[in-house]
Every structure is written in structure tokens, then in C-alpha cells.
Amino acid sequence: MTRIAITLASALALTGCVTQLPESDYRHIVTHVAQASICKREQLMSVNQFNHYVVFQTQGYPSQYLYDQAKLGNMVQASLAQAGAHRSG
């Protein structure tokens, strides 16, 4: 199944049908992943549950969208740092 999705995404990229994930969708994913990370830190969910949730958040988009994993990771870390600053402040 993954091979099919990768092949389809590659084919769409070659035909020019693939676009970058909109910025609003990055923010949506970051919000949910950051909230889940706090739940994981507070031991309200296991590491395994957290990992499945993150995969679910990033796999829910149609194949015509590409997203930058590094950008997403950086945005999550910044969001968590900001939440930590509010928590201690």
C-alpha cells in the first residue's frame, strides 16, 4: 500500500499535480501534534499511542499534497517551546 502511495505521489509530481501543503494545514497538524506531545509528557498517552497519532495526522491528506517533514518538525518544536514558556511563566 505504501509503495502504491509513493508511486502515485511520484507520478503526480511528474505531471505537475502535486502542490505543497497549505500553511494553514501545517498549523493544524502542529497544534494537534503539540497537544498530543503534552499528553504524552504528562503520561496521559503512551509513546506508542503518540506515534500512531502523529502518523495519523500526517497521513490524512490527499496524495496531491507534499509536506516538508523538517519544517513540520521545527514548527512542532517551536510550538512546544512556546507552550513550555507559557507554562513556566
N, C-alpha and C positions, 0 to 999 in steps of 0.2 A: 504494500500500500504506500509506504514512504517513497519507494522507488518511482511509483506512478506519479505521485505528487511532485517529486523533484523533476521528473521528465516533463510533466505538464508545465510546471513553472519555467523550466528552461525553454520549452517551445514557445510559450507566451512571451518570454523575454526577447527571443529572437524575432518575433513578429511585431514587437513594439507594444504589446497589450499590457505589459506589466508596469505598474506605477509604484512609487514609494508610498508607504503607509502614511496617511494624513497625520499631521501633528496632533490633532485632537485625539486620534486613536492612540498615539503614543502616550499622551497624558492619561487616557482612560486605563490603559494597561498598567502604567506606572502606579496610579492610585491604588488599583486593586492588588498589585504585587506588593507594594509597600505596606498596605494594611495587613495582608497575609503574613508578611515578614514580622510584623509586630506581634501577631497572634502566635507565630512560631517561637519568637523570642520569649513570650510570656507562657509558653508551653500549653497553649490552647489548641495547637495542632502539631502533629508530628512533622519531622523533616520530610518523610515520605509523602504525607498529605500536601505539604507545601510545594514539593517538587511537582506533584501531579497538577496542582492548581496553577502553577506557573506555566506548565506545558499547555494546559487547557486555555489559559489566557492568550498565549502566543499562537496557538494553532487554530483559533476560532475565526480567522479571517480568510476571505476567498483567496484563491491562488493568484489572482491578478495583482495582489499587493506584496511587495517586498518590504522587509523591515531590517534595520541595522541593529544587530544584536548588541554591538558595543555601545551604540547610542542609547538603546533601551536600558542596558546595564548601568550606564553612567547616570541616566535620569532616575533610576530606582535608587542608586546610592545617594544622589543629591537629595531626593525626597526623604529618604531615611535620615540623613544628616540633619535636614531641616526639622523633621519630626522630633529628633533627639534634642535639638536645640530648644524647641518649644517645651519639651517635656522637662528639661532641666532648668529652664528659665523661669 
